[in-house]
Amino acid sequence: MAGNGGEGGGKEPPVAATADPSAQDDGEDEAFLGPVPPEPKRRKVLQFSDDYLGALPCAEMYERSYMHRDTVTHVATSSRGFIISGSADGHVKFWKKLPQGIEFVKHFKAHLGPIDGLSVSHDGTLCCSISTDRAVKVYDIVSFDMVVMVRLDYMPGCAEWVFKMGEAQMRLAISDRQGPAIHIHDVHGANSSVPLHSVAIHRAEVVAMKYNAVFDTVISIDAKGVVEYWSGSTYDFPQAAVKFSLKLDTHLYELAKAKSTSRSLEISKDGLQFATFSTDRRVRVFRFQTGKLRRTYDESPEAASSVQRSGPEAHQLEDVDFGRRMAVEKELLLAHDAPWPNVIFDESGNFVLYTTLLGIKIVNLLSNTVARILGKVENTERFLCLALHQEEAKGRLPQAEGTESKLDPVLVCCAFKKHRIYIFSRKEPEDAEESGRGRDVFNEPLTHEEVLAAEAELNTTAASLPQAAVIHTTKGDIHFRLFPDECPKTVENFVTHSKNNYFDGVIFHRVIKGFMIQTGDPLGDGTGGESIWGGEFEDEFNKNLRHDRPGIVSMANAGPGTNGSQFFVTTVATPWLDNKHTVFGRVTKGMDVVHAIEKAKVDRHDKPLDDVKIMSVTIKDAAV
C-alpha cells in the first residue's frame, strides 16, 4: 500500500543554542557549525486509536454467512439497526441487528431483473432498490414494508436519497443510464413517476452519487470521471458549503486525469471527507470542503505483486495461494456485472475500510498505516462490497480497564460469485463440533427434488466406491483403507485419478521428518494438480476421522475448499490439522515404507535429493 504522503509541512532548521543561555551570539559558533539539518518528520499518532479500533470488527475469519438464492450484489446498513441485501435475481432481504449477531426479518421478490442499486436514506428510515425493469421500489425500514413503487420512463443508473430529516418531500435522485441527466422524484408525492426537477450538470451518464446531509450537498461522478457538487435542495452549486470557487483549485479532476471513474462513493459521518474506489484500482480519499486529495492507495494487481515480492511479511501470502487469488482478480477485472468495491468510513472518520486481494483492510488515515486486515485466511472468497454497523455507546458507563467491550460491531460484505452475505464481528467462528452447526447458515431451503437428488447421488456414490488402495512406490508398497461413506467426494477424486493413471510417475515432492510425506502433484513442486472435476472441491470433515496417529492419509490444500489432487501421509499424530485437511484413508500395511521415505535426504525446500516416485496405484473393492 502506497500513500500520497503525510499531512502538514516540514519544520524549519532549528537555531544552534550556545552553552550559556545568557551569552550573546557573536556568529562565530554558527559559522563553525554550518547549517543544521531539519529534524526528521515525526509520524502522526492518532489519539485513542485503540478505542476507535475497539469499536470495529477484529476477527480474522467471518463469524457467520447467510444465503440468497443467487449472487449477492449489494449490501447496506441503516442507522436504525437493520441490514439490507440485494441479489442478482432481483430479491431484497432485510435483517435485524441483535445485541449479538443478526437475524432474518423479511424477503421481497422486488424486481424482474438484477438489483442495480440499493440506497438507504440519511435518517435510516427509507430504502430504495432499482433495476433494469425500470421500477423503483421504496421500503419503510422500521416496519420493513414496501410502501411505494415508482414506474420510470427511462433506464435508471444509480439512486440516492437527497432530503434531510424532518423535510416534507422525500426526494430521490435517480440518474439516467442512457444520458447525463439526474431526475429528482418525490416518492410520497401525488405523481411520483414525474420528476420534480432534472439536474443537467454532467456531460456523461452519472455512475455514482452520494448525499452529504451535513452540508446539504450531493456529490456525483460520471462515466468520464468528472466529479460535481450540487445542492440537495436548490440543485445549484453549494458555495456556502465549500471553501473553493473554482474546481481548478481542487483535486476533483484526479479521476478524469487518470482516465478513470468510480461506481462507488462514500462520505464520512461528519461530512468532511469522501472516498472512491476507481476503475484504475486506486482508493482516493478527498476532503469535502476543499476538494483536496488526502490519501491515495494503489490496490492494483501490479501493486499486489510488488508487495508479494518485497513487501512486509504480514502482507504476503503463500505463493500457491497468491497465484490463485491473482487468477480470481484477473477474472474479476473482466466481469463487468460484478459488484463494485467500495470504501467506507468508520464512525470517527479516522479509518477507512475496503476490500483487496489480500482481505479487508482497515487503514488509519492519520498515521497512513494498515491497522488491521480481516479475512486474510479466507482464500476462497474475494470480498467486494462492505457495509458497517457500529453500536451506539451513548449512555454507557465507562468500562474498567482490562474489561472487554460489550459492543458488537458487524461488517457485512458480499463476495465475487457467491450467494451469501458474510458477517465479520469481534468474535471468531465457533467450532462446528462444539456448537453443533457450521458458520455457513443454510437459511434457504432446498426443494424436495433437490434433497432427493442429493441424497440419491450421495448414496449411489458411496456404495459404488472402492474400500482400499495400494500405492506402489520405488521404496515399496503402501496399503491403506479408504473412507467412502464419510468423505465420498474425496475418495471418488482419488480413485478416479488412480484409475486414470494420474499419479503414475509422480514424485514425493515434500518430505518432513517427524511430520509427513506429500505427493500427488504432477508438476512435482507443490503448485500443480487439480480435481477430476477441474479446479478445486470442498472439504469433507468428519468428527470420527482425525489426524490422531501415524499413517493418516489426508488431502493437502491451500486453505478451506481448495482440494485438488495432492495428498499426504502422516508419520506422527498431527491433531492441529483436524478440521483443516480432509482425512480420507488410513495405512493398514507398509508403514515401514512410509518411514523409509520419511528418512530420505532433502534439500532446503524439503524435496528429496533422490526422487521417490509412485509407480502405480491399485484400487481394491474390499478393505484390507
N, C-alpha and C positions, 0 to 999 in steps of 0.2 A: 504494500500500500504506500503510495507516494503522495505527499501533501504538497500544497502550493506555497508552503512557508508559513511561519508563525505570524502572529499579530503584533503590532506595535513596532516602533523604530528602534535602532540601536542606540546605545548610550555614547555620549561624548567622552574622549580620553580624559581620565582624571588628572588633576594637577598634582605634581610631586610635592609632598609635605616636607618641611625642614625638621630636623631632630628636635629643635626647641620651638614650640608653638609661638613663643613671644618674639623670636628672632625675625629680622626683616629679610626678605628675599632679595639678594643682590644680583640674581640672574645667573651667577656662575654655576650653581648646582644644576639648574635647569639645562644650561648649555652642556654640562658634562654628561648628564643622564640621557639627553636626547629625548625624542618623542616617546611617550608612554603608550603602549598598545591598549586598545579598548578592552574592557572586561568581557569575558565570554558571555554570550546571551544566555540567560537562565531559562530553563524550560518552565513554562507556566504551569502552576499546580491548581487544580480545581478544589476549592474548599468543600469539605463534606462529601467528597466523591463516593466514599464508602456508603454513605446514607442514600445517595441517589442510586447507586448500583444495588443497594438492598431492596429497592422498590422495583427492580427489574428481574425477569426470569434469569436463572443461573444454571439450570440443569443442562448437562451435556447432551442428553437424549430427550426426545419428546416424551411426555408423560402419557398422552392418550391420542388416539386418532379416531375419527368418526366418518362414516361413509356417506357419499352421494351415489346415485346410480350412474353418473357419468363424470367426466373430468371436471374438477373444481377449478373455476376460473377467477372468482372474486371472493374476497373476504373483507368484512368491515366490522367495526365495533361502534356502539353507541354509549354516550356518557350515562345513559340510564341503566347500564348493566346488561345489555344484550349484544349478541354476536350474530351477524348475518352472513350467509354464504350463498353463492350462486354457482351454477354448473352449466356445462355446455349443452345440456338437454333442456334448458330453459326453466329449471327448477330453482326455487329460492327457499332456504331453510332458516328458521330463527332458533337461536339457542340462548338460554339464560345463564348468566354468570352466578354461580353459587358461592358461599363462603369458601368452599374447596371444590374446584373443578367447575364443569358446566353440565347442563342438561338440555335435551332436545325439547323444543316448545311447539313449533308448528312448521308445516310444509306446504308450499304453494307450487302448483304447476302453473307458473306465471306466464310463460311465453312459448310460442311455437318454435322459435329459433333459440340460439345460444344467448346467454346473458352477456351483453356487450358493455354494460355499465351498471354500477351499484353505488349509490350516493346516500350518505346519512346527513341530515341537517345539523347545523352547528349546535342547536339546543337538544339534540338527541331524541327528538320526538317523531321525526318522519324519515322514511327511507323510500327511495325510488329505484326501479330497475328498468333498463331499456334493452331493446333487442332489434334484430333485423325485421321483425314483424310489424315495425312502425307503431308499436304500442308502448306507452309508459304506464307502469303500474306503481301506485303510491300506497305505502303501508303506514299505518299508525303503529309505531314500535311498542309503545307501552301496552296497548291492547292486542298487539300482533294481529291486526286485521287489515285486509286490503280495503282501502276506503275510496280510492279514485282510480279510474282507468282513462287515460288520455289517448285518443287516436290522432296520429300525426299525418300530415300530407307530405312529409319529407323523411329521409332516412336519418335517424339520429346517430350522432358520432360519440359524444360524451355528454354527461349531465352533471349539474351541480346546483345545490340549493343556495340562493343568494338573498336570504332575508335574515333579519336579526330577531332575537327573542322578543315577543310582545307585538310584533307587527301584524297588521290585519291581513295583508296579502302574503300568501305562501308562494313566493316567486321561485320558479325553477328555470335555470338557464340550460338550454339544450342546443348543441351545435349541429349544424347540417353536415353530414358526412360527404355530400356531393358539392359543397360550396363553402365559402368563407363566413357565412352568416351565423350569428348566435341569436336564437329566439328565446324571449322571456315569456313564460306562461305562468298564470296564476292558477294553480291546480285546484283551489277552492272557489274559483270564480264561476259565474254562470255559464260561460263558454270557454272552458279550459283548453280546448283544441286550438283556439285562435290566439296567437301571440299578443301580449300587451305591447311589446316593443321588440325590435330587431337591432342588434348591435353589429355595425359594419365597420370593424376596426382592423380586421385581418385581410390579407390578400390570398390566403390559402386555407384549406379546411382546418378547423381547430381540433386538436387531438387530446388536449388536457386542459382542465380548468379547476381552480380551487378558490373558495371564498374565504377571505381574511376578515372575520367578523369583528375583530378588534378595531380595524381601520375601515370597515365597510368597503372593502376593495376586492375585486375579482382579478386574479392572475390567470391569464390564458396563454397557451402555447400552440402555434400552428405547425403544420407539417414541414414548413421551411425552417423551423427553429426560432421564429420571431416570438419574443415574449412581450405581452402587453398588460398594462394595468388599466382598469376601468371601475368606476363606482358601481356598487351593487344597487344603489337607489336612484342615482341620476344618470348612470351609464356614461358619464364623462370622465375625463382624466382626473384622478383624485389628488389635485395639487396640495391640498391641506394635509394629506396623509403621508406625503413623501418629502424627501429632502433634496430633490433634484427637479429640474425643469426640462432638461434635455436628456434623452437616452444615451447620447454620445458621452455623457459624463458618467455613465454606469457600465456595468459588465453584462447588461441584458442582451447583448448581441453575441455572447460567447457561443451559444448553441449554433446560431446561424453561421458564425465564422468557422466553426468546426464542421459545417455541413452536416449537422446532426439535429435531432429533435428529441422530445421526451413525451411518452404517453402516460407518464406518471408525474404527479406534482403533490407535494405535501407541505403544510405550513405548521410551524411550531405553535404551541398553545398561546404564547404571549404575542403572537403575530409578528415578531421581529425577524424571523428567518423563514426561508422556504428552501426546499431541496428537490432536485430532479435526478432521475436515473435515465441517461440519454442513450441513444442508439449507438454511440461510439463507446458504450460500456464504461462511461465515467459518471461518478457521483459528484454532483456540484451542489454546494450549499451557499446560498446568497443571503445577504442582509436585505430585508424588505425595504426599509425606508431609503437607503442609499442606492440599492440595486447593485452593490458591490459584491464581488465573489469572495466568500470567506474561505472555503476549502474546496479542493478538487482531489478526488481519489480515483486512480486508474484501476478498474477491475476487469480489464480486457483479458482474453486468453493469453495474449503475449505477456502481459504483466504477471499473470499467474505462473506461466512457465519460467519467467525470470526469478520469481520468488522460490519456486521449486528447486531451481538450480543453486541459488546463492543467498536465499533469504533466511530469516530466523527459523530455527528448528521447529518452533511452535506453530509456524505457518506452513510446514512441509508435510507431505503425505508419503506413504509407501509408493514406489514407482508404479506398481501394478494398479493401485487404487487411483493414483493421479492420472494415469493413461486412460482408465475407464471414465473418469469424470470429465476429462478433456473431450472424449468422444461424445458424451452426452451434451457437453457445452456446444460443440460444433453443430449437433443436431438441433439444439435449442435456437441457435442463431438463424437457422434456416426455417424454423417453424413460425410462420407469421401469425398463426392463430393462437399461439401460446400466451398465457398470461404475462403481462409486462411487469418486471420487478419494480418495486417502489422503495422509497427511502422515508422512514418515519422518525419522528422526534419522540423522545420521552417527555413526561410532564414538565420537567425542568427546562427543557430546551438545551441542555448541556451535552446530550448524547444523541447520536443518530443510529438507527438500526437498519441494516439492509442485507439482502441475500447475495451470496457469492458461490463460486465453485467450491470453496473451502467449507462453507457453512454460513451461519448468520452472524455477521459482525456487529458488535456494539462498540462504537467509536466515540471517544472523548474528544469533543470539538475543541476544547480549550488547550489540552496538552497535545492534541493531534496524535493520539495513540489508540491502538486497539485494546479496549479494556477487557473484552470477553468475546469468545467465539462459541456459539451454540450450534449443536448438531453436526459438529465436525466428524463424529463417528458414524453418522447416518449416511453411509455412502451409497444407498440405493435410492435416496430421494434428493432431487435437485429442487430445493425450496425457491419460491418465486415471490408471491405477494405476501405482505405482512399486515397485521392489524394488532394493535396493542391495547389491552385494558389494564390500567393500573388502579389499585384500590385507593379509595379516599382515606387519608389518615386524619381527617378533621375530627376533633372531639375525642381523640385518643389520648390517654395519659402517656407521658414519656416512659420509655421502656428502660428497665435496669440494664446496666452494662453486662454484656455476656448472654443476654436472653435473645432467643430467636424471634424475628418479626413474624407476626401472625398474618401479615398481608399476603395475599395470594394473587400476584400479578400473573396474567396469562398473555402469551404471544401466540396468536393464531396465524397459521400460514397454509398456503396451498403449494403443491409441488407439480413439476413437469410430468404430464401424462398420468396423473394419479387421481383416483376417485375419492380422495379423503381430505379432510381438514386435519391439521396437526396442531397439537396444543403443547407449547413449552411453558413450564412453570418453574417454581423453585424446588420442585421435587423430582427426583429421578423415578422412572417407572418401577412399579412393584414387580417382584419376582413372580413369574407366571405360576409357579407351583404353589407359592405361599398364598397368593391372592385367589387362586382358583380360576383366573381369567387372564387373558393377554392384554396388552396395552392397545391393540388394534380392535376396536369395538365393531362388531358386525350388527349395526343398527338397521341395515336394510335387509329385510327378509328375502330369502331365496324363494323362487316359485316352487311349487310341488314337483314340477317336471325337472327343474334344475337339481333339487335334492335327490330325486330318484336316479337321475343320470349320474350324479357324482358318486352316490353310493354304489351303483352298479359297476361303474368304472373302477372304483377302488377295490371292490370285492373281486372282480374279474382279474384285475392286475395282480393283486396279492396272491390269489390262488394259483395263478399260472406261472409265477416266478420261481426260479430255482432256489434251493436252500443252502448251497455251498459252492465254493470255488477253490481252485488251486492255482497259485501263481508260480510258474516255473521260471526261476532266475538263474543267472550264471553262478550263483553261490549255492543253489539248491532249491527245493520246493517249499512253499508256504501254503498250508491248508487252512482255510478259515470258513466259519459258518456265516451265512447271511441272514438278515432280519427283514424279510419282505413284508411281514404283517405290520411291523412298527414303522417302517420307512419304505413303502413300496416304490415311490418315485426315484429315490436314491439308488435302490437295488436295481430297478429297471435300467437306470442310466449306466450303472457299472456293468451289468450283464450284457446289455446291447453293445456297448463299446467292446467288451471282451469277445463277443461272437463276431464282431466286425473286424477283429484283429487290430483294433485301435491302439492297444497297449504293446503290441509286439515290437521289440527293439527299443522301447522307451527306457531311459536310464533312471536310476535313483539319483535325482539331482540335488537333494538336500538331506544330509545325514548329520544328526547332532547326538553325540554320545550322551547317554543318560536322559534322553528325551524321546526321539522318534526318527523314523526313516520315511522320506517322502518321495513320491513318484507320480506318474500319470500325466506328465506334461510332454507332449510330442516335440516341443521346441527344446526341452532339456535345460531351461534356465529359470523356470518358475513363473514365466509370464504368459504361457500358452495354454491351450486346451479349452474345449467347450463341451457343453452337454449334447446329448443325442438330439435335442430339440433345437440346437443352435443357441448360442448365448449362454445364459445362466438360469438356474432354477432355485426355488425357495428351500429353506432349511426344513428338516423333519425331526425336531427334537422329541425325545420320549423319556419320561421320568425313570423308566426301567433300564435304559441304556446309558451308561455313564463311562467316563474315562477313569475307571476305578482300578485298573490293573494293567500290566503289560499285555501286549498283543491285541489291543483295541484297534480296529480298522475304522477310520473316520475321514470325512471329507475335508480337504483343505479349502480355504476361502479367503477373500479379502474383506470380509465383513458380512453382515446379515444379508441373506438371499443372493449370494454370489457364487454358488456352487457350479463347477464346470466338469472337469474330468480328473483333477488332481486329488490324490488321497494320501494318507499316511498311516503308518503302523506304530503305535506307542511301544517304547521299551521299558517304561516305568508307568506308574499311575500318574495321571495328569488331570486332577479334578478341576483345575482352573479353566479347562477347556469345555466344561459342561455348559450346555445351552449356548455355545458359540460355534461348535462344529458338530455335524450330524454323524452319530455313530451308526454304521450300517453292517458291521461284521466283527467277528472275534476269532483270533487264531486258535485252532484246535491242535495243530501239529506243525512243527517247523520253527519253533521259537529259537532254536539253535541257529537257523539260517538268518533270522531277523537280527540276532545278536552279532553274527558274523559280519553282516552288512553294516551294523552299527559301529563296529570296530575299524572300519576302513579309514585309511588316512585321507584327510580332506584338506582343501585349500581354505583361504580366508573367507570364502563365500559358502563354506560348509558343503562344497561339492567334492565327491570322492576323486582322488587323483587318478585312480584306475576305474574306468566305468564299470558299474554293476548294472546289468540290464535285465529287463523282463523279456524272456524268450517267447513265452506264450501264456495264455490263461485258459484253464479248463473249467467249464461250468458243470456242476453236478446238480441233479434234481433233488436228491436226498441229502440231509445234513450228515456231516462226517464228524 
